[in-house]
């Protein structure tokens, strides 16, 4: 286990939308190995700790004062699994009596495996068909890591949701149909599509292409929805 202080990227003291049905604090980890074209948190891509964030011991002490006010804590990013001390951090939060959720793209399967026994919920970002991940992440081999992580998540029995950010310049209706078929065949039951948000994104080509009211097509959404126990389309 690393002895270096965790590199933190931000804190939301109260959130009702990052863990369904739970009121949670969200702790952002600095750093991500991928460079997703639609990323709206590019300032969290490097492993440079952001200013104005209390050090981890102080943040943990603050959380202790939130018992009875919060249901849990969400670790997000960047890519939260990039932090080698994340399992230790999760264990410390659990000891305070909180539930713990994780937002991840699955870039580090071994670290996910270490965390899964302590997690109560996972929001798993699926970028594209696993064979086409580099189209979004710009990193070769990223799909293999994500596929392995999703397999670990499915086997763990932890509650989770898969979600995909959509933009017509990255994923066509045919891509969405193929991806939803692949995920359903793997055993994913809860799925969401979320429209691209230009805020914070540095990709000029994506930001210059306006959202179309006909994307995805209603027939596409109907087919995707039919493949899952729960389905949601989230606007920007």
Secondary structure, DSSP 8 states (H G I E B T S, - for coil): ---S---EEEEEEEESSSSTT--EEEEEE---S---TT-S-GGGSSS---TT---HHHHHHHHHTTBTTBSEEEEESS-GGG-TTHHHHHHHHHHTT-EEEEEE--S-HHHHHHHHTT-SEEEEE--S-GGGTHHHH--TTHHHHHHHHHHHHHHHT-EEEEEEEE-TTT--HHHHHHHHHHHHHHT--EEEEEE---TT---HHHHTS---TTSS-HHHHHHHHTTSSEEEEE--
